[in-house]
Amino acid sequence: MPRPVTVRRRRKKPAGQYHHGDLRRALVEEAVRTIRSHGVEQLTLRTIGERLGVSRTALYRHFSDKQALLAAVSTEGFRTLRLALSTAWEQHGRGRPGFEAMAVAYVRFAVTHPAHYRVMFGRFLESAAGNADLQGEATAAFDVLMDALVTQQDAGIVRRDEPRLQARFIWAAVHGTAMLAIDGQLGGDEDGEALNAYAIERLRRAIDAES
């Protein structure tokens, strides 16, 4: 008689663990989830590896330490922010409408991606100087604002102040709204929409060419 065939079922990994595919992508996504739930301070490579069910060897093939992982999260954040700002500027016809749409897109990005935002601007990275990808994306995101201002200066819409200083002035105001929003400091204005609308109107008056 033929011997009965024994069917061995594979043990399923717990939900949320890494199965196959792009491990680097999975590590960044798990890092973002951890930061959003527990804060940057609780993030460790060991914890991320355990949650995904991967070995230390596999981890270190992609990220040498926590700083490298945070740099990847920050780089992704600046890339996403850059695209959001560029899209807002172009889709709303550039000029005043596009500029105001950029301010809305900035705060919306922070509220939608608070984990990224905290890493990008929270000084959790010991040094970003040696990371070309991060430096490139951070500079490119700021240049979207700079280019929008110069375009408006050339069109006689805004004051011809030094563009970089003018951009930092605007960034400081919108960044403040974004931080208050993600820290839950705005009461019923959870997404910062009311404060952002007011800030945009005041900023417009401050930089208007006719003011």
C-alpha angles and dihedrals in degrees: 000000000000115000115252114258114241112217113209116202119212115242110245118232115238116269112278095029122125115264109171143314129058106011094181090056091048092051093052092047092050090048090054091050091050093049092048093049103035109011133252092282092065094053116109132159090235092056092047091049093050093050092051094040096235131134127253089246091058091047095052092051087071107025126026094199145341092284091059091051092048090050089055091050091049093047091052090048095053091046091052091046092049092053092047092052094045092049093049092049095049100038094051095053099260115254118074097337092049093046093052090046088056091058090051091047091050095056091040089054091052093049092046095043105031094153092055091044095053092051093045095054106015098086092239090135112086091207133354095177094098096048108089095185093052094045091048095051094044091051092045092052092052091045090060088064092042093051092048090053094047090049090054092045090054089050091051092244100118135030118279095239121146100292099222094050091045090050092051091051091054093042091052092055096046093041090054091054091048094052093048089050097051091043090055094240098132102075111213091001090078095161094042091239097137095045092044092051090051092046092050091052092049092045090051091054091047096054100031111128091229096051 
